[in-house]
Amino acid sequence: MAKSKKVKKKNTKQHPNQQNLKIVTSSTCQVCKQQCARGLAYLEQMSQPGKIGFGVPCILTKKQT
């Protein structure tokens, strides 16, 4: 009978204190109660016509890891 190999789960963190931040869109930044400088800059950038945004990392909505 063959033994099954245990597969170790890889840790995607590059550093032990690295945090995972959620990516939020401009609509989330617009209704946020604590608007940060990064979010306000993203809102200003997205208010220009023809801009396409993929979101911005939000320091206020940290993922629990």
CYANA upper distance limits for C-alpha pairs under 8 A (distance plus 0.5 A):
 13 LYS  CA     18 GLN  CA      6.82
 14 GLN  CA     18 GLN  CA      7.46
 19 GLN  CA     62 LYS  CA      7.79
 19 GLN  CA     63 LYS  CA      8.01
 19 GLN  CA     65 THR  CA      8.24
 20 ASN  CA     62 LYS  CA      6.89
 20 ASN  CA     63 LYS  CA      6.18
 20 ASN  CA     64 GLN  CA      8.40
 20 ASN  CA     65 THR  CA      8.09
 21 LEU  CA     57 PRO  CA      6.14
 21 LEU  CA     58 CYS  CA      6.45
 21 LEU  CA     59 ILE  CA      6.81
 21 LEU  CA     61 THR  CA      7.23
 21 LEU  CA     62 LYS  CA      5.46
 21 LEU  CA     63 LYS  CA      6.43
 22 LYS  CA     57 PRO  CA      6.15
 22 LYS  CA     58 CYS  CA      6.30
 22 LYS  CA     59 ILE  CA      8.39
 22 LYS  CA     61 THR  CA      6.74
 22 LYS  CA     62 LYS  CA      6.80
 22 LYS  CA     63 LYS  CA      7.12
 23 ILE  CA     55 GLY  CA      6.00
 23 ILE  CA     56 VAL  CA      5.73
 23 ILE  CA     57 PRO  CA      5.02
 23 ILE  CA     58 CYS  CA      6.64
 24 VAL  CA     28 THR  CA      6.61
 24 VAL  CA     29 CYS  CA      7.68
 24 VAL  CA     55 GLY  CA      5.55
 24 VAL  CA     56 VAL  CA      6.02
 24 VAL  CA     57 PRO  CA      6.86
 24 VAL  CA     58 CYS  CA      6.88
 25 THR  CA     29 CYS  CA      7.10
 25 THR  CA     53 GLY  CA      8.17
 25 THR  CA     54 PHE  CA      7.55
 25 THR  CA     55 GLY  CA      4.96
 25 THR  CA     56 VAL  CA      7.05
 26 SER  CA     30 GLN  CA      6.56
 26 SER  CA     39 GLY  CA      8.11
 26 SER  CA     42 TYR  CA      7.36
 26 SER  CA     43 LEU  CA      6.12
 26 SER  CA     46 MET  CA      7.58
 26 SER  CA     55 GLY  CA      7.41
 27 SER  CA     31 VAL  CA      7.18
 28 THR  CA     32 CYS  CA      6.68
 29 CYS  CA     35 GLN  CA      7.24
 29 CYS  CA     39 GLY  CA      6.20
 29 CYS  CA     40 LEU  CA      7.85
 29 CYS  CA     43 LEU  CA      7.58
 30 GLN  CA     35 GLN  CA      8.37
 30 GLN  CA     43 LEU  CA      7.65
 35 GLN  CA     39 GLY  CA      6.82
 35 GLN  CA     40 LEU  CA      7.12
 36 CYS  CA     40 LEU  CA      6.74
 37 ALA  CA     41 ALA  CA      6.64
 38 ARG  CA     42 TYR  CA      6.74
 38 ARG  CA     56 VAL  CA      8.33
 39 GLY  CA     43 LEU  CA      6.64
 39 GLY  CA     56 VAL  CA      7.71
 39 GLY  CA     58 CYS  CA      8.08
 40 LEU  CA     44 GLU  CA      6.72
 41 ALA  CA     45 GLN  CA      6.68
 42 TYR  CA     46 MET  CA      6.60
 42 TYR  CA     56 VAL  CA      7.72
 43 LEU  CA     47 SER  CA      6.63
 44 GLU  CA     48 GLN  CA      7.69
 45 GLN  CA     51 LYS  CA      7.96
 46 MET  CA     51 LYS  CA      6.25
 46 MET  CA     52 ILE  CA      7.67
 46 MET  CA     53 GLY  CA      7.28
 47 SER  CA     51 LYS  CA      8.20
 58 CYS  CA     62 LYS  CA      7.75
